[in-house]
Amino acid sequence: MAAGLRLGPVLRYVDWERGDRATIWVEADRPCTAEVRCPGGGGGTMRTFQVAGHHYALIPVGGLTPGSTTPYEVLLDDRTVWPPAEARYPASTITTPRPGDGDLRVTFGSCRWSAPPGDGKDPVGPDALDKLAARLSADPGAVRPDVLLLLGDQVYADETSEATRRWLAARRDLNEPPGAQVADYEEYTHLYYESWLDPSVRWLLSTVPSCMIFDDHDVVDDWNTSAAWVADMRRTGWWRERILSGLMSYWVHQHLGNLSPDELDTDPLYAAVRAAPDGTEVLRRFAAEADEAPERVRWSYRRDFGRTRLLMMDTRAGRVLAEDARAMHDEAEEQWLREEALADRGECDHLLIGSSLPWLLPPLMHDAETWNAALCRGERGTRWARVSERVRRTADLEHWPAFPESFERLARLLAEAGSGPDAPATVCVLSGDVHHAYVAEPVWREAAPRSRVVQLTCSPVHNRIPPVLRWAFRLGWGPAGRGLGQVLRRHGRARPPVVTWRRTGGPWFGNQLMTLTLNGRSAHLGLEHAATGRRDRGGAELRTVHERTLTPGTAPGRRPSRKKP
């Protein structure tokens, strides 16, 4: 029987240094040779590798023409499987830049809960990725993103759809833990099918390059909140299979595509999985090490897009959770981040820091998390510590300010990266997670950096937020929230943060995407909502709700000194 295409193609890496290479990810239904063929020239082949009975290939594509847009086909054992025989969308293409091209369009967001609409109605409103795909497919002249950054919660292992729950119930008893959540690798693959087989999103991912990183729901809500949380999870009978399957499926479906062809060529794990008749055990051993000794594994990565540098950070798997030494990253990871942020700054016009969790939160949230962290480490005694651990888990107090030293070290690093004569024009922290969008800018206690430093938060792509949380976020940004936060911080005997900040845009609620358009040293920001629209435009549209220009010299600047003359 001929091999068939189960999932993909997903266009992942496009080379911005040479402009002639790319990688494309596919899943086939049996072992085969996967090929990408470009009628205008270029292509590549790769034999599939096997994990848990599934067959994958990350196909290196070479021979592309810099500065061109090239249609491609996917073949399995010399039989064309993409585009489909009855294609509803334009041809999938690979667009390569010219070496030295400084223009870049980055679209980003997070939190995409996937579920087929029931009775034609989407339970959480229109999907922003669906609407982006509809716009691009309907207008061949529309400006496409050069890269799509998916900043976490690409799948929801702990919040499954009604259709997935029915599928799970046919496999096992949902009255047994973990119930209607996914339990193993096979069930994770079902989440990716549900998400990536959406016809419009499938086409979009086949033609727009993507960079990805996990967040908590890719494994479980509030993953790695604290050492006590991890201990409790490890005492359950289902957690080990869940964490191993979550990390394995992430490595296969997301992480591999973040790497360049050169990095893939020197990756020992990738070589070992491909060399094995079945790479399941090899990958399970790696996932176990990643969970038990996270300092030995790096999920973070760097991508260069001409004169724009992206540092995508792992803010989940590599946490240091000892209460007396909590850190978002271990020392080696922090050193890597520092070196990459400061290296060759004269060659970088814009520095993008991808962090699934926002660095700058509403001030009330920031102070509440700092207060809670202080109490959990015993600042007010063991009774307060026990109660505060329960509060931490109930209220999801596990963002950057729950790791106060890490928050301050990142603040100092961003200031250093943005200072000096060779500083980039902008330093942007791109985040999601919190189910609303906003722009926040630090106000420095000392000399302000030369670069425009901004926190850009965009979430969700496709999810909902309860009305009470909308109210809480608005309160958190307001004067009353700031005052309450200061009371909490004083109770926890926590010092003020090394920087203050103010919200300069938002909050915006709804399914949405942000886009940064970078031209030389200029930067333009746009935010679009997926809003119900006219039926002759597909029933919904992306509507621009905010635009601004980010330029050096227009930041809030230096905070007035409190020193007496």
MIDO-516041 format. One record per atom (N, C-alpha, C, O): x negated, y negated, z. Coordinates in steps of 0.05 Angstrom, whole numbers, plus 5000, padded with zeros to 4 digits. Layout:
# residues N
XYZ;...
This chain:
# residues 565
498350245000;500050005000;498249755000;496249745014;499049554984;497449314982;497649145008;499649145022;495449015014;495348845038;497148605034;497348495012;498448525056;500148285056;499148075075;497648135094;500047835071;499247605089;501347575111;503647535106;500447615136;502247595159;502347305169;504547215176;500147165170;500046895181;497846735168;495846845159;498346475165;496446305151;497346265122;499546345115;495646145106;492946045112;492945795130;494845625128;490945765147;490545525163;487845405156;485745535160;487945165145;485445015138;484244905163;485544755177;481844985170;480644905196;478444705191;478844455192;476044795186;473744625185;473344515156;473444665137;472944255153;472044135128;469543985134;469443815152;467444035119;464743925124;464643635115;465043565092;464043455134;463843165128;460943085123;460442855116;459043255127;456243185122;455543245093;454343075080;456343475083;455743555056;458143515037;457743465013;460543535047;462843505031;463443725012;464943684993;462243965016;462644184997;463444445010;463444654997;464144435036;464744685050;467344655067;468044435075;468544885072;470944895089;471245175100;469845365091;473045215119;473745485128;476845505129;478245315135;477845745122;480745795122;481246055137;480046265131;483046035156;483746265173;486246405163;488146275154;486246675163;488646825155;488847075173;486947165185;491347175174;491747445186;493147615164;495147535152;492047855160;493148045141;494548265156;494148295180;496048435142;497448655156;495948915155;496949115165;493548915143;491849155143;489049075136;488648845126;487049245140;484249165133;484149115103;485349255086;482648905096;482348835068;480148625065;478948545085;479548555040;477748335034;479448085028;481048095009;479047885043;480547635040;478947435023;476447415027;480247305004;478747124986;480346864984;482746864982;478846644983;479946384975;478746314948;476346324945;480546254929;479646194902;480745924894;483145874895;478945754885;479645484876;479445474846;477245504835;481745444832;481645454802;479645244791;478545294769;479245024804;477444824794;474544864802;472844704795;474045084816;471245144824;471045164854;472144994868;469545364864;469145394892;470845624903;472845704890;470045724926;471545944938;469846094958;467546014964;470846324967;469346494985;470846734992;473346754988;469446945003;470747195011;469747265039;467647185048;471447425053;470647535079;472347785084;474747785079;470947995094;472348235103;473748175129;472648035146;476148285133;477648235157;476348385181;474948585177;476748275204;475948415229;478448485244;480548355240;478248675263;480648785276;480448725306;478448765319;482748625317;483048595346;485848695353;487848585343;486048895370;488549005380;490549075357;492849015359;489449185336;491149275314;491949055295;493449095276;490848815298;491348585280;488748535264;486548585273;489148425240;486948395221;486648105213;488547985201;484347985218;483847705214;481447655197;479647825195;481347425184;478947335170;478847025172;480846885170;476446925177;475846645175;474046615151;471646665152;475246525129;473846535103;472246285098;473346065098;469546305094;467946065087;468346005058;468046175040;469045755053;469545665025;467245475018;466845275031;465845534996;463645364987;464045284959;465945354945;462145124949;462145034921;464244824915;464944784892;465344684936;467344474931;465944224922;463544174927;467444054908;466343794898;466843584919;469143524926;464743454929;465143234948;466943014937;466842944913;468642914954;470442694946;472742784928;473642634911;473543034931;475643144913;477943274929;477543334953;480143314916;482343474927;482743714909;483443684886;482443954920;482344194905;484444384913;484544464936;486344464895;488244674902;486844944906;484744994895;488045114922;486845384926;488945594928;491345534933;488145844924;489846074927;488446264947;486046254951;490046434960;489046644977;489646914965;491946964957;487647084963;487947344953;487047554974;485147504988;488547774975;487847994992;487348234974;489248324961;484948344974;484148564956;484948494928;486148654913;484248254919;484648154892;487548104884;488148064860;489348114903;492148054897;492947794910;492547754933;494047614894;494847344904;497147364923;499247474917;496747254947;498847254968;499646974976;501546934991;498046774967;498746494973;497746324950;495546354941;499446144940;502146074950;504246284944;503846454927;506446284960;508546474955;509646464927;509446254914;510746684918;511846694891;513946474887;514146364865;515646434907;517646224905;516845994925;518045964946;514945844917;513845634934;515845404936;516745294916;516345314961;518145084966;516544834970;517744614970;513944854972;512244624979;510044594957;509544784942;508844364956;506644324937;504344514942;504244654963;502544524923;500244704926;498644624951;498344384957;497544824965;495744774987;493044684975;492144794955;491844484988;489444364977;487344334999;487944335023;484844304990;482644235008;481543964998;480643944976;481643765015;480643505009;477943465023;477743485047;475843415007;473143385018;472243095016;472942964996;470842995035;469942715034;467342695018;465942895013;466742455010;464042394999;462142355022;462842225042;459742475020;457742425042;457342125047;457041975028;457442045072;457141765079;459741615080;459841385087;462041755073;464641615074;465341555103;465341735120;465841305109;466341215137;469341195143;470041135166;471041245124;473941215129;475041485139;474441695129;476741465159;477841705172;480641645183;481041435194;482441835179;485141815189;485642055207;485742285198;485942005233;486242215254;489042205265;489842005277;490542425262;493242445274;493142645297;491942865294;494242575320;493942745343;496442745361;498142565359;496642955377;498842995396;498543255410;496643405404;500343315428;500243565443;503043655451;504943505447;503143895461;505644005472;507744055451;509643905447;507344275436;509244355415;510544615423;509444835418;512844595434;514444835441;515844925415;517244765402;515545175408;516545275383;518845455387;518745645403;521045405373;523345575375;525045525350;525445295343;526045735337;527845695315;530445565324;531645665344;531345355312;533745215320;536145415320;536445565300;537745405340;540245575341;542545415328;543045185336;543945545310;546245425297;545545155284;547144975283;543045145274;542144905260;541444675278;540844455268;541544705305;541044495324;538544555339;538244775351;536644365340;534144405354;534644335383;535544115389;534044515402;534644465430;533044235442;533844125463;530744165430;529143945441;528743725421;526843565424;530443705401;530243485382;528343555359;527143765359;528143375339;526543425316;523543455322;522543315339;522243635308;519443695312;517743495296;518143465271;515943345309;514443145295;512643265273;512243135253;511543505277;509943625256;511643705232;510843675209;514143805237;515943855215;516443605199;516443615174;516843385212;517443135198;515043025183;515342915162;512743065195;510242985180;510043155155;509343045134;510443415157;510243585134;512343505113;511743505089;514843445121;516843365102;516043115087;516543095063;514942915101;514142675088;511842725067;511942615045;509942875075;507642925058;508343095034;507343045011;510143295038;510843465016;512743324996;512743384972;514343135006;516242994988;514842774972;515942694951;512642674981;511242454967;508342524962;506742494980;507742604938;504942684932;502942454936;500542504941;503942204936;502141974939;501941884968;500441694974;503242024987;503141945015;500341985026;498942175018;499541805043;496941825055;496942045076;498542045094;495142235073;495042465091;492942425112;491042275108;493342545135;491242545156;488742695145;489042885130;486442595152;484042745146;483542975166;482243165159;484742955189;484543165209;486943145228;487742925235;487943365237;490043385257;488843495282;487843715283;489043335304;487943425330;490343515347;492143365353;490343775354;492443895371;491243925399;489544105403;492143765417;490743725443;492043885465;492243795488;492844135459;493744315481;496644385479;498244245467;497244615491;499944725491;500944775463;503144695455;499244905447;500044995420;502145215422;503845235405;501945375443;504045575448;504745565478;503045465494;507045645485;508045645512;508345935522;510446065517;506346035536;506446315545;508446355567;509246575572;509146135581;510846155605;513646035600;515246035619;514145935577;516845815571;517645915543;517445765524;518546165542;519146285516;521946205506;523746135522;522346225480;524946155468;526846385472;526146605480;529346325466;531446535469;530846765450;531146995457;529946705425;529346915406;526947085416;527047335413;524946955428;522647115438;523547275462;522547505465;525247175479;526147335502;527647585493;527347795505;529147565472;530547805461;528448005451;528748245455;526347895438;524248075427;522748205450;522148445449;522148055471;520848165495;522548385508;521448585517;525148335510;526848525523;527048795509;527548995521;526448785483;526449035468;523849195473;523649435466;521849065484;519249195489;519049295518;517849505523;520249145537;519749215566;521949095583;523648945573;521949175608;523949085627;523348805637;521248765650;524948605630;524448335638;525048285668;524448065678;526048485682;526348455711;523748505726;523448445749;521748605711;519148645723;517248415715;517448315693;515548325734;513648105727;511948175703;511148405700;511347985686;512047695689;514647615677;514947385668;516547785675;519247715666;519247635637;518147765620;520447405631;520747305604;518347155594;518447025573;516147155609;513647045600;512147255584;512747495587;510147175568;508647375554;506747525572;505847415592;506147775566;504647945584;502048045572;500148095587;501748065546;499348185534;498748065507;500147885498;496748165494;495748055469;497948065447;498347875433;499248295446;501348325425;503448115428;504447995408;504248055453;506247855457;505247575451;506847405442;502647525456;501547265447;501647235417;502247015407;501147455402;501247425373;504047345364;504347205344;506047435379;508747365372;509247065375;510646945359;508046945395;508246655399;507046505375;508246305366;504746595366;503546465343;505146495318;505346315301;506346735314;508146775291;510446575292;511146445272;511646555316;513946375319;513146085313;514745935301;510746005321;509845735318;508845675289;509745475277;507145845279;505745785254;507245895229;506345825207;509346055232;510846145209;513145955202;514545995182;513645755219;515445535211;514545435184;512345345181;516345455163;515445415136;514045145131;511945135118;515144925142;513944665137;511244635152;509344525142;511144735177;508644725192;506544905180;504244845180;507445135170;505545315156;504245175133;501745195129;505845035117;504644895094;502844665104;500644635093;503744515124;502144295135;499344395144;497344275137;499344615159;496844725169;495044835147;492644865150;496344905125;494745015102;493344795086;491544855070;494044545091;493044335074;491744095089;490543925076;492144085115;490943875132;489044015152;489944175167;486443945152;484644075171;485444025199;486743815205;484744205217;485644185245;483444255265;481744425259;483444105287;481744175310;483644215334;485644075337;483044415351;484844495372;483344535398;480944585399;484844505420;483844575447;486244665463;488544575458;485844845483;488044935499;488744735521;487144555528;491044775533;491844655559;493144875575;492945105569;494544795596;495445005615;497545195603;497245435607;499545095588;501645275579;500645475559;502045675554;498345435546;497245645529;496645895546;496346105535;496445865572;496046085591;498346105611;499846295611;498645895628;500845875647;500845595658;498745465659;503145495666;503345225677;501445195701;501245355719;499944965700;498044895721;495745095724;494845135746;494945205702;492745395702;490245265715;489445045708;489145415734;486745335749;487145075765;485444895765;489445055778;490044825796;488044815819;487044595825;487545045832;485845045856;484745325860;485645515847;482845345878;481745605885;483945785898;484046025892;485645665914;487745815927;489745915906;490746145908;490345755886;492145835865;490946075850;492346265845;488346065843;487146285829;487246535845;487746755835;486646515871;486746755889;489446875889;489747115889;491546705891;494246815891;494946955865;496147165865;494146835843;494746955817;493247225814;494447415803;490847245823;489347495820;490447715838;489747945834;492047645857;493347855874;495847975861;496848175870;496747855839;499147965826;498248195808;495848225802;500148355800;499548585783;499348525753;498548685737;500248285745;500348215717;498348005708;497947975684;497047865726;495447635718;493047705702;492447575682;491647925709;489147985694;489748025665;488247925648;491748185658;492348225630;493147965616;492547915593;494547795631;495447535620;493047355613;492947245591;491147325632;488947145627;487147255606;486147095589;486647515606;484947625585;486247595557;484847515538;488747655556;490147635530;490347345521;490047285497;490747155540;490846875533;488246775521;488246635501;486046845534;483446755524;482646895498;481546775480;483347155496;482747295471;484347175448;483147125426;486847135451;488547025429;487746745423;487746665399;486946585443;485946315437;483446325420;483146175401;481546505428;479046525412;479646595383;478446485365;481446785379;482046875351;483546655336;482746585313;485646555347;487446385332;486546085331;487145945312;485145995352;484445715353;481445655354;480445495338;480045775372;477245705377;475445745353;473945575346;475645975340;473946035318;473945825296;471845745286;476345725291;476545525270;475445255277;475045085259;474845205303;473644955311;470644945303;469444725303;469445175297;466645195293;465945155264;467445215246;463545045259;462545005232;461545265221;461045455236;461245295194;460045535183;457245595195;456645835199;455645395200;453045445212;453245555240;451745735248;455145445256;455545545283;456645835282;455845995299;458345895264;459346165261;457146365254;457146585264;455346275237;453146455229;451246525252;449946735251;451146365273;449346415295;450846495321;449646505342;453446545319;455046605343;454946915348;455947065331;453646995370;453347285374;456047435379;456347665371;457947295392;460547425396;461947475370;463047685366;462047275353;463347305327;462047525311;463447685299;459447545312;458047765298;458748035309;459148225295;458948055336;459548305349;462348395343;462848635338;464248215344;467048285338;467348375309;468648565303;466048235291;466148315263;464748575257;465648725239;462648635272;461148885267;462549135278;462049355268;464349095298;465649325310;467949425293;469349255280;468449685292;470849785278;473349655289;475249605275;473349615316;475549475329;474249305351;472949405369;474549045349;473248855367;474648805393;473848625408;476748955399;478348905422;476748905448;476848715464;475149125453;473749145478;471448935480;470948835501;470148885457;468148675457;469348405466;468248265482;471748345455;472948095462;474148095490;474147885503;475048325500;476048335527;473848285547;474248145567;471448395542;469148345560;468448055560;467847945582;468547925537;467947645536;470047485552;469347305567;472647545548;474747405562;474547445592;474947255607;473847685601;473447725630;471147555640;471447445662;468947535626;466747365635;467647075635;466846925653;469146985615;470046715614;471746645637;471746415647;473346835647;475046785670;473546805696;473946635714;471746995699;470347035724;467846865728;467146795750;466546795706;464146635707;464346415685;462746425666;466146225688;466646035667;464145865659;464045755637;462245845677;459845685671;458245815649;456445675638;458746065642;457246195621;458446165594;457246245574;460746035592;462246015567;462845725561;463545575580;462545635537;463245365530;465445365508;465145465486;467745245516;469945215497;469844935484;470944885463;468444745497;468244475486;466544475461;464944665456;466944275444;465444275419;465243985408;466743805416;463443945389;463043685376;463643715347;462843915334;464943515336;465343495307;464643215298;465343015312;463243185276;462542925265;464042895239;463943065221;465442665236;466842595212;465642335202;466542115208;463542365186;462042125177;460841995202;459242105216;461641745206;460641585229;462541585253;462341405270;464341775253;466141815276;465442075289;465242285276;465042075316;464342315331;466642395349;467742225363;467342645347;469342765365;468042955384;466643135376;468542915410;467643105431;470243215443;471643065458;470843465438;473243585448;472543735474;470943915473;473743655496;473043765522;475043975531;477443955527;473944185543;475444375559;476044255586;474144215602;478544205593;479244105619;480744305636;482144235655;480644565628;482144775641;480445005651;480345065675;479145135632;477845395638;475345365655;474645545670;473845135652;471245115665;471244955690;469144855699;473544925704;473644765728;472144895751;471945135753;470944725768;469744815793;471844755815;472544525819;472744965829;475144935846;474644945876;476544925891;472144975884;471544965913;472444695924;471744485912;474044685945;475144435955;473044225962;473643985960;470744315971;468644125979;466944045955;465043885959;467544145931;465844085908;467444095882;466444175861;470044005884;471744025860;470643855837;469843625841;470743975813;469743835789;471243935765;471944165763;471743755747;473043835722;471244015705;472144185691;468543965708;466644125693;464344195711;463744065731;462944415705;460544485719;458244305710;458544145690;455944315723;453744135717;452744165688;452243955675;452544405678;451644445650;453544325630;452644205610;456144355635;458144235617;458043935618;458143805597;457743825641;457543525643;455043425629;455043215616;452843575631;450343495618;450643505588;449743335573;452043715578;452643735549;454243495540;453643375520;456343425555;458043205547;456442945547;456742785528;454842905567;453142665568;451242645544;451042435531;449942855539;447942855517;449342805490;448242655473;451642935485;452942895460;454142615457;454242505435;455142495479;456242235478;454142015473;454741815461;451742065482;449641855481;447741895458;446141725452;447742125445;445842195424;446342025399;448641995391;444241925387;444341795360;446641595359;448241595340;446841415379;449141235379;449141045356;451240945348;446840985345;446640815322;448040925297;448540785278;448541185298;449841325275;452841365280;454241495264;453941235301;456741285309;458241025311;457540855328;460240985294;461840745295;464140775315;465140585327;465141025319;467341085337;466841345351;466041545339;467241335378;466941575394;469641655404;471041505418;470541895397;473142005405;472642225426;471142415421;473842205449;473742405470;476342545471;478342425480;476442795462;478942945464;479143085491;477543255498;481243005506;481743125533;484643185534;486342995533;485443435537;488243495538;489643345560;491943265558;488243295583;489343135605;488442845603;486042795599;490242655606;489442375605;487442305628;487742395650;485442145621;483542045640;484941825658;484641825682;486441645645;487841435659;490841495660;492141505639;491841545684;494641605688;496141355699;494841165706;498841365700;500241155715;498941135743;498541335756;498440895753;497040855778;498141015801;496641115818;500841035803;502041185825;501241475823;500541605844;501241595799;500441875796;497441905803;496742095816;495841715794;492941735800;492541735831;491041905841;493741545845;493241525873;494441765888;493241855908;496741865879;497942095892;496142335889;495842495908;494842375866;493142605862;490542575878;489542765889;489442325880;487042285896;487642335925;486042455939;489942225935;490742275962;491042575968;490142675988;492442715950;492842995954;490243155955;489843335971;488343085937;485743215936;484243175963;483043365973;484442935974;483142875999;484343046022;482843156038;486943066022;488243226043;487643526040;487243666060;487643616015;487043906011;484243986019;483744206027;482443796018;479643866027;479343816057;477043846067;481443736071;481343726100;480943456112;480243436136;481443246097;480942976107;482742916132;481942766149;485043036133;486942986155;487443246171;489443256186;485743446168;486043686184;487243916169;488343886147;487244156181;488044396168;491044406163;491944506142;492744296181;495644296176;496344136151;497844226134;495243896149;495643726125;494643876101;495843856079;492344016103;491244156080;493144366070;493544396046;494344526088;496144736080;498644616066;499444716045;499744416077;502144286065;501444166038;502944186019;499144036037;498343896012;497744095989;498144025966;496844335995;496544535974;499244605962;499444635938;501244625979;503944685968;504944445952;506144485931;504444205961;505243965946;503743955919;504943885899;501244015920;499644005895;500844185873;501044105850;501644425881;502744615861;505544525853;506244545829;507144435872;509944365865;510044115847;511644105828;508343925852;508443675838;506343655815;506043445803;504943875809;503043875787;500843665790;500243515771;499643645814;497643445820;494843565814;493343625832;494243585788;491743715781;490443595755;489243745739;490743335752;489543195729;486843085737;485743165758;485642905721;483042795727;482842675755;480842735769;484742525765;484342405792;484442615815;483742555837;485442855809;485243075829;482343175831;481743345848;480643085814;477743135814;476342865815;475142785795;476442725838;475642445839;472742395829;472242205815;470842565837;468142525828;467842555798;466342405785;469342745786;469242775757;470442525743;469442435723;472642425754;473842185743;471841955742;471641815722;470441915764;468541695765;466141745747;465141555734;465141985746;462942045728;463741995699;462141895683;466142075691;467042025664;467241725659;466541625637;468341575678;468441285675;465741165670;465440995652;463741245685;461041135682;459841215655;458441065642;460441465646;459441555621;460641395598;459241315579;463241345599;464541195578;463440905577;463040795556;462940795600;461840525601;459040525589;458240345574;457440725596;454640735585;454740785555;453240655540;456440965546;456641015517;457540775502;456840735479;459040595515;460140355502;458440115506;459239895499;456040135517;454339905523;451839905506;451040115496;450739665503;448239645488;448639555460;450939565450;446539475446;446739375419;447639585398;448639505377;447239835404;447940045385;450540185393;451040415383;452140065410;454540195419;456640215396;456640055378;458240425397;460440445377;462440225381;462540095402;464040175360;466039965361;468240035381;469239865396;469040295382;471040385400;470240645413;468840805402;471140675438;470940925453;473740995461;474940865478;474941205449;477741265453;478041545466;476941745455;479441555488;480141805500;482841885490;484841755495;482942115476;485442205463;486542435480;485242635485;489142405489;490242595508;493142645502;494442515485;494242845517;497142905515;498242985542;497842835562;499543215544;500343345568;502743225583;504443375592;502942965586;504742845605;507442765593;509042635606;508042855569;510642825556;511642545554;514042485556;509842355551;510442095541;507941975529;505742085532;508141755515;505941625502;505441355513;507241215522;502841275514;502241005523;499340945516;497741115508;498640695518;495940585514;495140465541;496640295552;492840535551;491840415576;488940345572;487440475557;488140115585;485440015581;484139955608;485439815625;481640045613;480339985638;479539695641;478939565621;479539605665;478539335672;476139385690;476439485713;473839315681;471339395694;470639215717;471038965716;469739325739;469039165763;466439015758;466038795769;464739115742;462238985735;462338895706;464538845695;460038875693;459938795665;461538985647;461139235649;463238885630;464839045612;463039155590;461239015581;463539405581;461939505559;462539355533;464539215530;460739385514;461039245488;463339365472;464739225458;463639635474;465739775459;468539715470;468839655494;470539745454;473239745463;473840025474;473740215458;474340055499;474940315512;477940325517;479040155531;479240535507;482140565509;482840855515;481541045505;484940885531;486241145535;488641155517;490540995520;488741345498;490941375480;492241645486;491041855482;494741645496;496141885504;498541915487;500141735484;498842155475;501142215458;502142495463;500842695458;504642515473;505842765479;508842715484;509542495494;510642895477;510143145464;510443125434;511642935424;509443325420;510043355391;512943475388;514443395370;513543665405;516243785404;516943905431;516244135436;518143755448;518943845474;520843635486;521843465472;521443655511;523243475524;522043385550;520243505561;523243165561;522443075588;525043015603;526742865593;525343125627;527843065642;528042775649;526042635652;530542665651;530842385657;529542295683;528542075684;529442475703;528142395728;525242335725;524042165738;523942485707;521042435702;520642185686;518642045690;522442115668;522241855654;522341635675;520741445674;524141655694;524341455715;521741445731;520741235738;520641685738;518241695754;515841575740;514241435752;515541625713;513341505699;513641205697;511641055700;516041105693;516340815693;515740695720;514440485721;516640825741;515940735768;512940735772;511740555783;511640945762;508740975766;507040755754;504840695763;508040635732;506640415720;507240145732;505839945727;509440125747;510339865757;509139775783;507639935795;509639525792;508439425816;509239595841;507539635858;511739685842;512439845866;510840105867;510040195888;510440225843;508840475842;505940425851;504740585865;504840205841;502140135849;501940095880;500040195892;503839965891;503839925920;504040185936;502640225955;505840355927;506140615941;503640775938;502840915957;502440775915;499940925910;497740825929;496240995939;497540575933;495440475951;495940565980;494040615995;498440585988;499140686015;498140976017;496941056037;498741135997;497941415997;494941445998;493741606013;493541285982;490641295981;489441226008;487541356016;490441026021;489440956047;489941176068;488241226085;492241306066;492741526085;490841756081;490041876100;490041806056;488142016050;485241936054;483342086050;484841676063;482041576067;480341606042;477941656043;481641566019;480341575994;479541295985;481041105988;477141275973;476241015964;477640935938;478541115924;477840675932;479040595907;477440705883;475040755885;478740745860;477340835837;475240645827;475440405833;473240745812;471040575804;471940365783;470540165779;474140415770;475340225752;478340185758;479540365770;479439965751;482339935750;483139935721;481439925703;485639945715;486639955688;489439845686;490839825706;490139775662;492939675658;494039805633;492539865614;496639845633;497939945609;498339725590;499539515597;497439755565;497739555544;499639635522;499839495502;500939865525;502839965506;504440195518;503340365531;507140195513;508840405523;510040335551;509840105559;511140535564;511240815556;513440865534;515540735533;512841055517;514641145496;515441435501;513741595508;517941495497;518941765502;520141875476;521341725461;519842135472;520842265448;518742435435;516442435444;519442585415;517542745400;516042565381;517242415366;513342575382;511842355370;508942445363;507942645373;507742285346;504942315337;503642045337;504841845329;501142035345;499441795342;497441845319;496642065314;496741625306;494741635284;492841405288;493541175291;490241475288;488041275287;487041265259;486241465247;486941025247;485740985221;483240825225;483240595233;480940955218;478340835223;477040765196;476640945179;476340515193;475040415168;472540265177;472840045187;470240375172;467840245181;467940225212;468340415226;467639975222;467839935251;470539825260;470839735282;472439825242;475139745250;476839995256;476340215246;478939955273;480640175281;483440065283;483939855295;485340225272;488140145273;489740385285;489240615278;491540325303;493140525317;496040505309;497140285307;497340735304;500140745298;501440975314;500141185318;503840935323;505441135336;508041175321;509440985315;508741435316;511141495301;512841685317;511841875328;515441635317;517441815330;518841985309;519341885286;519442225316;521142395300;524042335307;524942415328;525342185290;528042075297;530042175277;529342205253;532442225286;534542305267;535042085247;535341845255;535142155222;535441955201;537542035181;539342195186;537241925157;539241965136;539042255125;536942365124;541342365118;541442635108;539842665082;538742875078;539842455065;538342485040;535342475044;533842495025;534442445069;531542455075;530942695093;529042695108;532642905091;532143145106;533343155133;532743335149;534942955141;536242955167;534642835189;535742785211;532142775184;530442645205;528142515191;527542585168;526842335204;524542195193;522642115215;523242115238;520142055207;518141945225;518441645224;518241525202;518941525246;519441235247;517241105263;516741175286;515940905252;513840755266;515040585288;516740425283;514040625312;515040475335;512940295347;513540125364;510440325339;508340155349;505940155331;505140365320;504739925327;502339895312;500539685325;501639485336;497939715323;496139515333;493339565321;492739785312;491739355322;488939385314;487139385338;487439225356;485339585339;483339595360;480739495349;479539615331;479739275360;477239155350;475539075373;476539015395;472939085370;471138985391;471738695398;472338535381;471538635424;471838365432;474638285440;475138055449;476538475437;479338405445;480238575468;482638585474;478438715482;479138865506;479738685529;479038445528;481038785550;481638615573;479238485585;479438265597;476838615583;474438475592;473738525621;474638725633;472238345632;471238375659;473238285680;474538075677;473438435701;475138365723;473938135738;471538125743;475537935747;474437715762;473137815788;474137995801;470837695794;469337785817;470837715843;472137505846;470737905863;471937855889;469837755909;470537695932;467337725900;465237625918;465637335925;466537175908;465037265949;465236985957;462836835946;460636945944;463236585939;460936425928;458836375949;456836255944;
